[in-house]
C-alpha cells in the first residue's frame, strides 16, 4: 500500500479549503491533513483541527492566537500565528502537496517558497500567476517544481493535455458561466445590488471570487493564469460563455481537433485530481446524465458590458507589472463593494483608473511586484475616497 500523501492546505476555512478537507475525509487511505491555515476564521479552524488532527495550524491574525492555542491545548497540534509562519512552513520535509487556497495576493510568497523547496503545488490561488507569472515560471523550471491547477477550467485544460506533451496547442477555450448578469442589459448594471451579485447561478464560492465572477474579472484572471500555466499568447486564449457549466474548458490542436473535459459543476473533482495525478481516485460525486442536458449553449462574451474582462486582456497584453496593478486595484475595489462603499459598476471603473495611473515596469523583480502591489492598494484607496 502506498503511503498517504501529507497535504498542507493554505486557506483551509475557505470554499476550496473546506472542499479539500471533504476530499481528504473521503480518502483517509490516500491523504492526511498535515497543516491547516486560516486568515481570521478561528472558530472553523479550531473545528477542523479537532476533526483532522493536523501536525500544525496557523492563524494569520495574530490577535486570535491565544484563542486558537487555548482551544487546542489538550491536543498534539503545534499552533502558530502570522503570515510569515505560513510562508516558512511550506518548506517542511513532511509535506507532499501544498494546496494554495488563500485569497488574492497573500498566496504569492508561500507559493514561491514552496516552489523553492520543490513541493508539488496544487494551485487554487490564481492571483499568484496573474501577479508574477514570469517569476513563478522561471522558479518552477529552476527547481523542477510541479504546479497542478485546481481551478476547474485550468484543471480541464491540464486533463486535456495528458498524453499530448509533444502536440502544440493551437488555442484553448476557457468556458464561463456568464455569471448572474449575463442577460441583464448594460443600462441596468447601475442598479445591481450586493445581494444580487453574490448569487452565482452554478457555483458555491467565497464572496470575493463570486463578485469577480459577476464582473467577469475572474475569467480575465483565469486567462492570464492560463497564459503562464500553458505557455500561451493572449490570442491563443478564447473565452466562451457556456451557461450550463458542463464543459469546463477545451483545447484545440494544430490539426483542428478539440478535446473537452466535461462533468457536473463540482470543485472536489479538480481538487482531488491535482492531489492524485497522474492517477484517478474513486469519487462519490454525482454522475452526469447527458439526457439531463440536451442543449448546451455557447456564446461570445460581451467585452463592452463586462469591462473587467476587457481590462484583464489589456493587462495581459501590456504585461510587465500591469496585471499586478490590475489585481491589486481589483482586490481593493471588490472589498469596497462588499462593504457597500461603491456601486457594482464602480469596480471596473476604479480598476481602470488605477491601471491608467500606475507606473509600468516592463521586467519586474519579485521586489518590484511587492512594491507595485503596495503602491496600487494605496492609490486605489485614494481613488475610492475621492468618489465617496
Secondary structure, 3 states (H helix, E strand, C coil): CCCCEEEEEECCCCHHHHHHHHHHHHCCCCEEEEEEEECCCHHHHHHHHHHHCCCEEEECCHHHHHHHHHHCCCCCCEEEECHHHHHHHCCCCCCCEEEECCCHHHHHHHHHHHHHCCCEEEECCCHHHHHHHHHHHHHHHHCCCCEEECCHHHHHHHHHCCCCCCCCEEEEEEEECCCCCCCCCHHHHHHCCHHHHCCCCCCCCCHHHHHHHHHCHHHHHHHHHHHHHCCCCHHHEEEEECCCCCEEEEEEECCCCEEEEECCCCHHHHHHHHHHCCCCCCCCCCCCCHHHCCCCCCEECCCCCCHHHHHHHHHHHHCCCHHHHHHHHHHHHHHHHHCCCCCHHHHHHHHHHHHHHCCCCCCCCHHHHHHHHHHHHHHHHHHHHHHC
